[in-house]
Each structure stands twice: as structure tokens, then as C-alpha cells.
Amino acid sequence: MRATWIQLEGLVNLRDVGGMPTTDGDRIASGRLLRSDNLQALTEADIEQLRSIGLTDVIDLRSNYEVISEGPGPMTQQDDVRIHHHSLFREKAAGIGEPKPDTAPEVLPAEALPWVDLRPSVQVDNVFASHYLSYLVDRPDSIVAALRSISGATGAALVHCAAGKDRTGTVVALALSVAGADPEAVVADYAASSERIEAIVDRLMATRTYADNLRDRPLSSHITHPETMAAFLEYVDTEYGGVIALLERLGWTDEDTEQLHTKLRG
């Protein structure tokens, strides 16, 4: 299945995961779950197009630092769109939300950014999968809240971070897995961000928030390799008995599963 790209002036990694096959022969419904890079550069025309899709809820996975550094985006001015902020990083509060304990041995950076090289809380053979698994250990509160924000959206929910590939890819993969999406399709959706990777990095390099941390990194380091998501899902299956079983350890309920399944399957 090829990615369903949505072309907007202010986004380069926006797509609808609808149409994805499920393990029982059904499909994920279109117009329910979108994923993208950050929304800071949306134009008025972009906002109108998102409205036409039925967007009602935005799930912002950026850190407190990123949100403050970038400032309010255009979508925050839309009274009928709810913004849900759920950082996936261990970080000290920077004026948003409650402080989270520093459970890792190293000192947390003042600037909580995606490409700061902290030791992941979970370590497996695949480095990026280690970071994705660490999101669940470091911020189970945000993982569960983000998934509930998706299922509770009255219209389309849009999940984003900075690039729309790692944090967004993890939460979207979890949501799709709960809804019974075919694992190979989940992996393929994650990998699709590589089709836009040059444009994604160029866009981030143009901002003062991200430029310094990206300048010395090769483009190849940002590729979303399919084996990364496959390793993530395999670890969850092997160690916890699947995504739903893992989420239940974090406070997820049968009612949550039913609501998210209904949201994404129709």
C-alpha cells in the first residue's frame, strides 16, 4: 500500500493512514488519523484544507522546549480545534505541564530536542527502536494520553512532532496496532517518511530551534528504515505479548481499546 500524501504549502510530511489493511481483512478508515511534521508554517489555505478533511484535534508530541522555542503555531488560533500536548521526552518542565522526575543517570539537557544523544532507557540491537521503546518507559503518561486524544477526537485527529517520523511514527504505530492494522502495513507507513526526508530536514534546518543540532548530521541518519519499526513491534510482541498487553501495563483499559478501534475502523 502506498502512502496517501496530502499536499499543503506549509507541510512536507502529511499523510492519511486511512485505507491501510487490517489483519481481519478490513481497512483503517480514511479521514480519521493524519500524521505530519510540525504545523508552524501552515498557511490560511492549508488550514482551510485541513478543515475540509474534518480536522478537530491536534496531538502535539514535541517537548516543552520545542513548543516554547517555536512559539504558538497558526492552528493554536483556531477555536474549534483542540490542541493536546504530550511530550515523549524526559525533561524538566519549562513552563508547560508538570515536572517529570529525572529517572536517568545523566543530567537532562536544557534543550529537549529529538537529536540530543541521551542514553535510551531501553536498549536493544536497533538504536532507533531503543529510543522508541524508551518513550513508553520515560513517558507512559503521554503515550496513553496521546492515544486517548486520538480516540476521543470528534473528527480527524492529526499527530505531529518536529519531523513527523520518530515520535509521531511510534504513537501512530501503536494506535494502528490497537486497531488491528496489518503489521507489514504499519511498518510500510513508518518507512514512507523517507520519501520526503530531504524536504523534512531542509525545513527544520531553516529554524533556529533545530538547525544547530542537525547541521553536522548526514541525511542518511534521518532515514526511517523499515527494520526499525519491525524491531520495535517485534520486541513489544516478544517481551510483552503485543501492543495492547503492553499498554495495559501503562493503565490502558478494554474500554480504551474499544474506543480507539471504533475510531479508526468506523
Summary of the structure (lengths in Angstrom):
residues: 266
radius of gyration: 17.1
end to end distance: 19.8
largest distance: 47.9
contacts: 873
relative contact order: 0.17
helix: 46%
strand: 11%
